[in-house]
Amino acid sequence: MQAVGLKHKQRSELTFKFNRQQGRHGWLRLTPAYSLRLVSDILDTHPHATNVLDPFSGTSTTPLAAAYCGIPATGYELNPFLYWFGTVKCMTFTKAVLQKTRDISACVAKHLNGPLDPEPPPAIHNISRWWNTSELDFLCRLKAALSAPEVKADVQVHSLLLVAFCRLVISLSNAAFNHQSMSFKDKQNTTNKCHQLSLFPQASFQDRFLQEVNFVLEGAEVNPGASVSIFQGDSRNLDQLQDKQYDLLITSPPYPNRISYIRELRPYMYWLGYLHDAREAGELDWRAIGGTWGIATSRLTTWRSRKDWEYPTYFKAFLAAVRHSDNRNGLLLANYVAKYFEDIWEHLKNVKRVMTCGGEVHYIVGNSVFYNNLLPVEKIYRDMFLQLGFTKPEYTIIRKRNSKKELYEFDVVGIVSTQLGVWQANNFMKTDRANSAPF
C-alpha cells in the first residue's frame, strides 16, 4: 500500500481531460468524470473479464470502454439526462443513419435563416448570465428546428443532433471550466465568444452547429464491439440486475465533497426538458448519493442515522470533530458525511448480490477535508469491504488532485467472496439468538 505522504503527480491523463479527443468519450464534458485511460488500464489487467458493471455510470465511460474491448457491459445511473446520454453514447449506428443525420442537419441549418417560431428559453435561473442575447436567440431557434416532427422521426438521428446541440449550448455560453467545477467568465471578456471547449470559435452559429454535428458523427462511426445495457435506477437498489452476474466492477461514485453533478448538468437538463425548476434539481440531488443542491442541503439538518452498519472508531471521531467545530454548519456537514457512507453501505450490500464469487471491484474515490479534518474516504471504503466479507481489500494512490495538498484519488479494490463479513456475521448471530436456533 502506498503512503499518502508521497508526492504524486496530478496526472491529467487520468482525468476527464484525456477524454476530450477520444471519439464518443469526448462528446460532452463532465468535470467529475474519470478518464478512459484509467478504465482502460484496469481492463488491460483483466483480460478474462466476461461482464463489466458500472453502478455509477455517469457519462458511461466504463461501459463504452469495455464494449470497445469486446466485453459486454452494464451501466446503472440515477440521473435521467445521463441515462439518456449514456444510452446514445453506447448505441450502434449504421452508415445510413450517419448520412441521414448529416443531411437533416444541413436542412436544419438552412432553415434557421427563414421564418421560424423559436422555443421559449429554459427556466434556468439568471439565464442572462449563461448566454448573451444573440446566442440565446439562436439556441431557441435551433431547438425549435430540432423539435420538428420530421427531425424527431428517427430516434437515433434526433439523438445525435441533440448531442451536437448540447455541445453548442456550452460552447456558446459564458460558462468557464477553469475550476474543479463550473463557473462563469467575466462578462467584460465575452465580447469575442471563444469558449475554451469550442473547436470552431470563429465560425457563424449555423456553421458551428454543423461542425459540432460532424464532430459527433466522427465518434459515432466507430461502433462498440460488444453489447451495452444502461439502466436508470438508484444504485442503492440494484433489483433491475437481480438476474445478472458480473465478474468485474469499475466505477467512480460521487465523492463526499459537496460537489454536485446537478450544477454542471443544469444547462443540458433544462434545454432538453429533464428539469423545469430549481426544486426539481434539489429533489433529484436528494435522491442521489452525495447530493447537496437546494432542498437536499436543508433536509440534511433533520436527517437521522439508520445505524445499520458499524462505524469504525476513527470515523466516529471524525464526525464528532466536524459536528462540534466552531461553525454553524458543523451538524449539517457531519450529517452529510454520515448519510453518504450509509448510502454507500446500502449500495455495497446490493453490489455483492450481483457479483460472481471471485469477481473484482474497483472504486475510484477521492478523500476530503472538512474544517481541517481529513476524511480518509479510501480507508472507510476498505473497512466497509472488510465488514461485508470482501477479501484482499486494499487501496492505492492514483494521482494527486489539483486542490488542497492533502487530497488524492485512490483505487479501492476488493474481491467478492462467499464468506461472511464482520457485520454480516454479527447480524446473523443476532437473528440466530432472537430465533433460538443454532447458528
C-alpha positions as CSV (number, residue, x, y, z in Angstrom):
1,M,0.0,0.0,0.0
2,Q,1.4,3.4,-0.9
3,A,1.9,6.1,1.6
4,V,-0.3,9.1,1.4
5,G,2.7,11.4,2.1
6,L,4.4,10.6,-1.2
7,K,4.5,13.5,-3.7
8,H,2.4,12.0,-6.5
9,K,1.8,13.9,-9.7
10,Q,-1.6,15.3,-10.7
11,R,-1.6,13.2,-13.9
12,S,-4.1,15.0,-16.0
13,E,-4.3,12.0,-18.4
14,L,-6.2,10.2,-15.6
15,T,-8.9,12.9,-15.5
16,F,-11.8,13.9,-17.9
17,K,-9.2,15.9,-19.9
18,F,-7.9,12.7,-21.6
19,N,-11.4,12.0,-23.0
20,R,-11.9,15.2,-25.0
21,Q,-10.4,13.9,-28.2
22,Q,-11.3,10.2,-27.7
23,G,-14.2,9.9,-30.1
24,R,-17.5,9.4,-28.3
25,H,-15.8,9.8,-24.9
26,G,-15.3,13.4,-25.9
27,W,-18.8,14.2,-26.9
28,L,-19.7,16.0,-23.6
29,R,-17.6,17.1,-20.7
30,L,-18.4,16.4,-17.1
31,T,-15.7,17.5,-14.7
32,P,-16.2,14.8,-12.1
33,A,-16.0,12.1,-14.9
34,Y,-12.9,9.9,-14.8
35,S,-10.5,9.1,-17.6
36,L,-10.9,6.5,-20.3
37,R,-7.2,5.9,-19.8
38,L,-7.8,4.8,-16.2
39,V,-10.6,2.5,-17.1
40,S,-8.5,1.0,-20.0
41,D,-5.6,0.4,-17.7
42,I,-7.8,-1.6,-15.3
43,L,-9.4,-3.6,-18.2
44,D,-5.9,-4.4,-19.5
45,T,-5.2,-6.2,-16.2
46,H,-8.4,-8.3,-16.5
47,P,-8.1,-10.0,-20.0
48,H,-10.6,-12.7,-19.0
49,A,-13.4,-10.5,-17.8
50,T,-16.7,-11.5,-19.3
51,N,-19.2,-9.0,-17.9
52,V,-18.4,-5.5,-16.6
53,L,-20.6,-3.4,-14.3
54,D,-20.5,0.4,-13.5
55,P,-23.3,1.2,-10.9
56,F,-22.5,4.9,-11.1
57,S,-22.1,5.1,-14.9
58,G,-22.5,8.8,-15.4
59,T,-21.3,9.6,-18.9
60,S,-20.9,5.8,-19.5
61,T,-17.1,5.9,-19.8
62,T,-16.7,2.4,-18.3
63,P,-19.5,0.6,-20.3
64,L,-18.3,2.0,-23.6
65,A,-14.6,1.3,-22.9
66,A,-15.4,-2.3,-22.0
67,A,-17.6,-2.7,-25.1
68,Y,-14.8,-1.3,-27.3
69,C,-12.7,-4.1,-25.8
70,G,-15.3,-6.7,-26.8
71,I,-16.6,-7.2,-23.2
72,P,-20.4,-6.9,-22.6
73,A,-21.1,-4.2,-20.0
74,T,-23.9,-2.6,-18.0
75,G,-24.3,0.9,-16.6
76,Y,-26.6,2.0,-13.8
77,E,-27.4,5.7,-13.5
78,L,-29.9,7.7,-11.5
79,N,-29.8,11.0,-13.4
80,P,-32.3,10.9,-16.3
81,F,-30.2,13.0,-18.6
82,L,-27.1,10.9,-18.0
83,Y,-29.1,7.8,-18.6
84,W,-30.3,9.2,-21.9
85,F,-26.8,10.4,-22.9
86,G,-25.1,7.1,-21.9
87,T,-27.7,5.2,-23.9
88,V,-27.0,7.3,-27.0
89,K,-23.2,7.1,-26.5
90,C,-23.2,3.3,-26.5
91,M,-25.6,2.8,-29.5
92,T,-24.6,1.1,-32.7
93,F,-25.1,3.4,-35.7
94,T,-25.3,2.3,-39.3
95,K,-23.7,4.3,-42.2
96,A,-27.3,5.1,-43.4
97,V,-28.1,6.7,-40.0
98,L,-24.9,8.8,-40.1
99,Q,-25.6,10.0,-43.6
100,K,-29.2,10.8,-42.7
101,T,-28.0,12.8,-39.7
102,R,-25.7,14.9,-42.0
103,D,-28.5,15.5,-44.5
104,I,-31.0,16.6,-41.9
105,S,-28.5,18.8,-40.0
106,A,-27.8,20.6,-43.3
107,C,-31.6,21.2,-43.8
108,V,-32.0,22.4,-40.2
109,A,-29.1,24.9,-40.6
110,K,-30.5,26.2,-43.9
111,H,-34.0,26.8,-42.5
112,L,-32.6,28.7,-39.5
113,N,-32.4,31.8,-41.6
114,G,-36.1,31.6,-42.6
115,P,-39.3,32.1,-40.7
116,L,-39.3,30.0,-37.5
117,D,-41.0,30.3,-34.2
118,P,-38.4,29.9,-31.6
119,E,-38.9,27.8,-28.5
120,P,-39.1,29.7,-25.2
121,P,-35.8,29.8,-23.3
122,P,-35.5,27.3,-20.5
123,A,-36.4,28.5,-17.0
124,I,-32.8,28.3,-15.7
125,H,-32.1,30.9,-13.0
126,N,-30.4,34.1,-14.2
127,I,-30.3,32.9,-17.8
128,S,-28.6,36.2,-19.0
129,R,-25.6,35.1,-17.1
130,W,-25.4,32.0,-19.1
131,W,-25.9,33.3,-22.6
132,N,-25.7,36.7,-24.3
133,T,-28.9,37.7,-26.2
134,S,-27.7,36.7,-29.7
135,E,-26.5,33.3,-28.6
136,L,-29.7,32.6,-26.6
137,D,-31.9,33.6,-29.5
138,F,-30.0,31.3,-31.9
139,L,-30.3,28.4,-29.4
140,C,-34.0,28.9,-29.1
141,R,-34.5,28.9,-32.8
142,L,-32.2,25.8,-33.2
143,K,-34.1,23.9,-30.5
144,A,-37.4,24.7,-32.3
145,A,-36.0,23.3,-35.5
146,L,-34.7,20.2,-33.8
147,S,-38.2,19.6,-32.4
148,A,-39.9,19.4,-35.8
149,P,-41.7,16.1,-36.4
150,E,-39.6,15.2,-39.4
151,V,-36.4,15.7,-37.4
152,K,-37.7,13.6,-34.5
153,A,-39.0,10.8,-36.7
154,D,-35.7,8.8,-36.4
155,V,-34.7,8.4,-32.8
156,Q,-31.1,7.8,-33.5
157,V,-30.8,10.7,-35.8
158,H,-32.6,13.0,-33.4
159,S,-30.4,11.8,-30.5
160,L,-27.1,12.5,-32.4
161,L,-28.4,16.0,-33.3
162,L,-29.3,16.7,-29.6
163,V,-25.8,15.7,-28.5
164,A,-24.4,18.2,-31.0
165,F,-26.9,20.8,-29.7
166,C,-25.7,20.1,-26.1
167,R,-22.1,20.8,-27.2
168,L,-23.3,24.1,-28.8
169,V,-25.2,25.0,-25.7
170,I,-21.9,25.0,-23.8
171,S,-19.6,26.4,-26.5
172,L,-21.9,29.5,-26.9
173,S,-22.3,30.0,-23.2
174,N,-20.4,32.2,-20.7
175,A,-19.6,29.1,-18.6
176,A,-16.0,28.6,-17.8
177,F,-14.3,25.4,-16.7
178,N,-11.0,26.7,-15.2
179,H,-12.0,25.4,-11.7
180,Q,-12.8,21.9,-10.4
181,S,-16.4,22.6,-11.3
182,M,-18.2,25.1,-13.5
183,S,-18.0,28.9,-13.1
184,F,-18.7,31.9,-15.3
185,K,-16.5,34.1,-17.3
186,D,-16.1,37.8,-16.7
187,K,-18.8,39.3,-18.9
188,Q,-16.3,42.1,-19.9
189,N,-14.3,39.4,-21.6
190,T,-17.0,37.7,-23.5
191,T,-17.3,40.0,-26.5
192,N,-15.2,37.6,-28.5
193,K,-17.2,34.4,-27.9
194,C,-14.4,31.9,-27.8
195,H,-15.3,29.3,-25.3
196,Q,-12.4,27.0,-24.4
197,L,-14.4,23.9,-25.3
198,S,-15.3,25.1,-28.8
199,L,-13.4,23.7,-31.6
200,F,-14.7,26.3,-34.0
201,P,-14.9,29.7,-32.3
202,Q,-14.7,31.9,-35.4
203,A,-17.5,30.3,-37.5
204,S,-21.1,31.5,-37.7
205,F,-23.6,30.0,-35.4
206,Q,-25.1,27.8,-38.2
207,D,-21.6,26.6,-39.3
208,R,-20.6,25.9,-35.7
209,F,-23.7,23.7,-35.3
210,L,-22.8,21.8,-38.4
211,Q,-19.2,21.4,-37.3
212,E,-20.4,20.1,-33.9
213,V,-22.6,17.6,-35.8
214,N,-19.5,16.4,-37.7
215,F,-17.5,16.0,-34.5
216,V,-20.3,13.9,-33.0
217,L,-20.6,11.8,-36.2
218,E,-16.9,11.1,-36.3
219,G,-17.2,9.4,-32.9
220,A,-20.4,7.6,-34.0
221,E,-18.6,6.0,-36.9
222,V,-16.7,3.6,-34.6
223,N,-19.2,1.2,-33.1
224,P,-18.6,-0.8,-29.9
225,G,-17.7,-4.4,-30.3
226,A,-20.0,-5.8,-27.6
227,S,-23.4,-5.1,-26.2
228,V,-24.1,-2.4,-23.6
229,S,-27.1,-2.0,-21.4
230,I,-27.8,1.2,-19.5
231,F,-30.4,1.1,-16.7
232,Q,-31.9,4.1,-15.0
233,G,-32.1,3.5,-11.2
234,D,-30.8,4.1,-7.7
235,S,-27.5,2.3,-7.1
236,R,-28.6,1.6,-3.5
237,N,-31.2,-0.8,-5.1
238,L,-29.9,-2.9,-8.0
239,D,-33.1,-5.0,-8.4
240,Q,-33.1,-4.5,-12.1
241,L,-29.9,-6.5,-12.2
242,Q,-31.1,-9.3,-9.9
243,D,-30.9,-11.9,-12.7
244,K,-27.4,-10.8,-13.9
245,Q,-23.9,-11.6,-12.7
246,Y,-20.7,-9.6,-13.2
247,D,-17.1,-10.6,-12.7
248,L,-15.6,-7.0,-12.9
249,L,-16.9,-3.7,-11.5
250,I,-15.2,-0.4,-12.4
251,T,-16.8,2.7,-11.1
252,S,-16.3,6.2,-9.7
253,P,-19.1,7.1,-7.3
254,P,-19.7,10.7,-6.2
255,Y,-17.1,11.8,-3.7
256,P,-18.2,13.1,-0.3
257,N,-17.0,16.7,-1.1
258,R,-20.3,18.5,-1.7
259,I,-19.6,18.9,-5.5
260,S,-23.0,18.4,-7.1
261,Y,-23.4,16.9,-10.6
262,I,-26.6,18.9,-11.0
263,R,-24.6,22.2,-11.1
264,E,-22.7,21.3,-14.2
265,L,-25.5,19.4,-15.9
266,R,-28.2,22.1,-15.5
267,P,-27.8,23.6,-19.0
268,Y,-28.3,20.3,-20.7
269,M,-31.1,19.2,-18.4
270,Y,-33.1,22.4,-18.7
271,W,-32.7,22.7,-22.5
272,L,-33.7,19.1,-23.1
273,G,-36.6,19.2,-20.6
274,Y,-35.3,17.0,-17.8
275,L,-35.5,19.9,-15.4
276,H,-38.1,22.7,-15.2
277,D,-37.3,24.5,-11.9
278,A,-34.8,24.6,-9.1
279,R,-37.0,22.4,-6.8
280,E,-36.8,19.5,-9.3
281,A,-33.0,19.9,-9.3
282,G,-33.0,19.7,-5.5
283,E,-35.3,16.7,-5.3
284,L,-33.0,14.8,-7.8
285,D,-29.9,15.7,-5.8
286,W,-31.6,14.5,-2.6
287,R,-32.2,11.1,-4.2
288,A,-28.5,11.0,-5.4
289,I,-25.7,9.8,-3.1
290,G,-23.7,12.8,-2.0
291,G,-26.2,15.3,-3.5
292,T,-26.3,18.7,-1.9
293,W,-28.2,21.0,-4.3
294,G,-31.1,23.2,-3.0
295,I,-33.5,21.4,-0.8
296,A,-31.1,18.5,-0.4
297,T,-29.0,20.7,1.9
298,S,-31.9,21.9,4.1
299,R,-33.1,18.3,4.6
300,L,-29.7,17.2,6.0
301,T,-30.3,19.2,9.2
302,T,-33.2,16.9,10.2
303,W,-31.7,13.7,8.8
304,R,-31.2,10.8,11.2
305,S,-28.8,7.9,11.0
306,R,-30.2,4.4,10.4
307,K,-27.1,3.0,12.2
308,D,-27.3,-0.3,10.3
309,W,-23.5,-0.6,10.0
310,E,-20.7,-0.4,12.4
311,Y,-18.9,2.9,12.3
312,P,-15.1,2.5,12.7
313,T,-13.8,4.3,15.7
314,Y,-11.8,6.8,13.6
315,F,-14.9,7.6,11.6
316,K,-16.9,8.3,14.8
317,A,-14.1,10.7,15.9
318,F,-14.2,12.5,12.6
319,L,-18.0,13.0,12.7
320,A,-17.7,14.3,16.3
321,A,-14.9,16.8,15.3
322,V,-16.9,18.2,12.4
323,R,-20.2,18.3,14.4
324,H,-18.6,20.3,17.2
325,S,-16.4,22.6,15.1
326,D,-16.7,26.3,15.5
327,N,-19.0,26.6,12.6
328,R,-22.8,26.8,12.4
329,N,-22.8,24.2,9.6
330,G,-21.0,21.6,11.6
331,L,-24.1,19.5,12.3
332,L,-25.2,19.7,8.6
333,L,-21.8,18.6,7.3
334,A,-21.5,15.8,9.8
335,N,-24.9,14.5,8.7
336,Y,-23.9,14.9,5.1
337,V,-20.8,12.7,5.5
338,A,-22.7,10.1,7.7
339,K,-25.5,9.9,5.2
340,Y,-23.1,9.5,2.3
341,F,-21.4,6.4,3.8
342,E,-24.7,4.9,5.0
343,D,-25.9,5.2,1.4
344,I,-22.7,3.7,0.1
345,W,-23.0,0.8,2.6
346,E,-26.5,0.1,1.3
347,H,-25.1,0.2,-2.3
348,L,-22.2,-2.2,-1.5
349,K,-24.6,-4.8,0.0
350,N,-26.5,-4.8,-3.3
351,V,-23.3,-5.0,-5.3
352,K,-22.3,-8.2,-3.6
353,R,-25.6,-9.8,-4.7
354,V,-24.9,-9.3,-8.4
355,M,-21.1,-10.1,-8.5
356,T,-19.7,-13.6,-9.1
357,C,-17.6,-15.2,-6.4
358,G,-14.1,-14.1,-7.1
359,G,-15.2,-11.1,-9.0
360,E,-13.2,-7.9,-8.5
361,V,-14.5,-4.4,-7.7
362,H,-12.6,-1.1,-8.3
363,Y,-13.9,2.1,-6.7
364,I,-12.2,5.3,-7.8
365,V,-12.6,7.7,-4.9
366,G,-11.1,10.9,-3.5
367,N,-10.6,11.9,0.1
368,S,-12.0,15.2,1.5
369,V,-11.3,17.8,4.2
370,F,-13.9,19.4,6.4
371,Y,-12.8,22.2,8.8
372,N,-9.2,20.9,8.6
373,N,-10.4,17.4,9.5
374,L,-9.1,14.9,6.9
375,L,-11.8,12.4,5.9
376,P,-10.0,9.1,4.9
377,V,-12.5,8.0,2.3
378,E,-10.3,5.3,0.9
379,K,-9.8,3.8,4.3
380,I,-13.5,3.8,5.1
381,Y,-14.3,2.1,1.8
382,R,-11.7,-0.6,2.6
383,D,-13.1,-1.2,6.0
384,M,-16.6,-1.4,4.6
385,F,-15.3,-4.1,2.2
386,L,-13.9,-5.9,5.2
387,Q,-17.2,-5.7,7.1
388,L,-19.1,-7.1,4.2
389,G,-16.7,-10.0,3.6
390,F,-14.8,-8.8,0.5
391,T,-11.3,-10.4,0.5
392,K,-8.0,-8.7,0.0
393,P,-9.3,-5.2,0.3
394,E,-6.7,-2.6,-0.4
395,Y,-6.2,0.9,-1.8
396,T,-3.5,2.6,-3.9
397,I,-3.0,6.2,-4.8
398,I,-3.8,7.0,-8.4
399,R,-2.9,10.7,-8.5
400,K,-2.6,14.0,-6.6
401,R,-5.7,16.2,-7.1
402,N,-5.2,19.8,-8.1
403,S,-6.7,21.4,-5.0
404,K,-5.6,21.1,-1.3
405,K,-2.3,19.3,-0.7
406,E,-3.9,16.5,1.3
407,L,-6.3,15.5,-1.5
408,Y,-5.6,12.4,-3.5
409,E,-7.5,10.0,-5.7
410,F,-7.5,6.3,-4.9
411,D,-8.4,2.9,-6.4
412,V,-10.0,0.8,-3.7
413,V,-10.1,-2.8,-4.7
414,G,-11.8,-5.9,-3.2
415,I,-12.5,-9.5,-4.2
416,V,-16.1,-10.8,-3.8
417,S,-16.3,-13.8,-1.5
418,T,-19.0,-16.1,-0.2
419,Q,-17.6,-15.7,3.3
420,L,-19.4,-13.6,5.8
421,G,-18.1,-10.2,6.7
422,V,-17.9,-8.9,10.3
423,W,-21.2,-7.1,10.0
424,Q,-22.9,-10.0,8.3
425,A,-21.7,-12.5,10.9
426,N,-22.8,-10.3,13.8
427,N,-26.2,-9.8,12.3
428,F,-26.7,-13.5,11.6
429,M,-25.8,-14.2,15.2
430,K,-28.3,-11.6,16.5
431,T,-31.0,-13.2,14.3
432,D,-30.0,-16.6,15.5
433,R,-30.3,-15.6,19.2
434,A,-33.7,-14.0,18.5
435,N,-35.0,-17.2,16.9
436,S,-33.3,-19.5,19.4
437,A,-32.0,-21.5,16.5
438,P,-28.4,-22.9,16.2
439,F,-26.0,-20.9,14.1
